[in-house]
Amino acid sequence: MNIDIYDPDIYASATPYDDFALLRRDFPVYRQIMPNGSFYWAVTRYADVVEVSRQPEKFSAEVGGVILEDQSAEQLEQSKNMLLMMDPPRHSKVRKTIYPYFRPGEISRLEDRIREICIEILTVGLARKTVEFVHDLAAQLPAQILGELMGIPPEDRAQINHWAEIMIGSQDPDINPSTSNAAEKILSPNEGSVAMAMYGMEFARSRRESNRSDRDTDLGDLLLATQVDGRSMTDLEFAYFFVQLVTAGNDTTRTMISSGLLTLIEHPDQLAALRENPHLCGSALEEILRYSPPLHYFRRTATADTQISEQVIKAGEKVALMYSSANRDEAVFSCPDEFDITRNPNAHLSFGIGEHFCLGVHLARMEGRVFLEEMLNLWPKIELAGAPKRQRSNLNNALKALPIRVAGA
């Protein structure tokens, strides 16, 4: 079968949902060849994605990492302290220790501050009237929230955002150019990760040396004091946890908000229905996440010979959990290609499932819901002011530009 769901160029135009539908029907575990001659198994059906996700002992996040491209031993060693790339039992222990800081009760305390920041951001957009939404507005919400939670100085947040975008958008030359000039050093994805990790190590060192009595305790302090296996995280362990937390929190939330706005603009009937029934903002957010998930896939590596559906998978082979496909599986979702803000139930997989279910899910949902609520209040009219531009990426389902025009009452 001549289907290519790896080529990042395809995703710069649109997600290949028609190809995913064909694969779900005829080749649900699809052998996709990569440009270097290697291959991976693309798992396209909802039930199979769930099954693989719930068997971390058979399908490892740690052995080969979570992206399709093979990383060097040095890169894997550097990233082994990211929660995203840990296997049980270590993953379970670390997550259990850190989870209390991300429980619904803890996150609910942030709602008023999140609402204030949303209003500030939306007011800026209203004043400008025409604005590039992705970076000028959407990116500001997670940057400010995570910055305040972690105690990151305001003057450092733009640089951290830049590193995060380079890391996850590295297949797009506009985001991570392959050449550099004398005036600016362009970071590779790994160098971006290392740069942010070095920042995290310095952050940890300075926090340990500072006098906490002169400021309020924040999430950065709490994480540094967290006991794992009877000891606090080292500066290096903290640094790579910092990389994951800040990168995921910044990039996926920016993507969720910007993709959500574009989807609503493209479905004016649904936007009108949301304006009439703003209590549906939570439901609308879930449908945005199903319809346009922030990430297309995560990788796992088989630890032993096994099987997915009827397909034999050998030890060491790559498996891609195709969330973009699973979220439109006809066996789970009625009319899966329709955008319906009232969809119920809506058990999408955009936050994952099983061992690696998103740690920051409650924060992401609150940010998205509150942003929609305040957008409806402050922006009575929203329209495109130019053509949206998608990232060239088979991993990150993101916009890199969304020019819009807004008007008040």
Buried (B, 14 or more C-beta within 10 A) or exposed (E): EEBBBBBBEBBBEEBBBEBBBBBBEEBBBBEBEBEEEEBBBBBBBBBBBBBBBEBBEBBBBBBBBBBBBBBEEEBBEBBBBBBBBBBBEBBEEBBEBBEEBBEEEBBEEBEEBBBEBBBEBBEEBBEBEEBBBBBBBBBBBBBBBBBBBBBBEEEEBEEBBBBBBBBBBBBBEEBBEEEEEEEEEBBEBBBBBBBBBEBBBEBBEEBBEEEEEEEEEBBBBBBBEBEBEEEBBEBBBBBBBBBBBBBBBBBBBBBBBBBBBBBBBEBEEBBEBBEEEEEBBBBBBBBBBBBBBBBBBBBBBBBEEBEBEEBEBEEEBBBBBBBBBBBBBBEBBEEBEEBBBEBEEBEBBBBBBBBBEBBBBBBBBBBBBBBBBBBBEBBEEBEBBEEBBBBBBBBBBBBBBBBBBBEEE
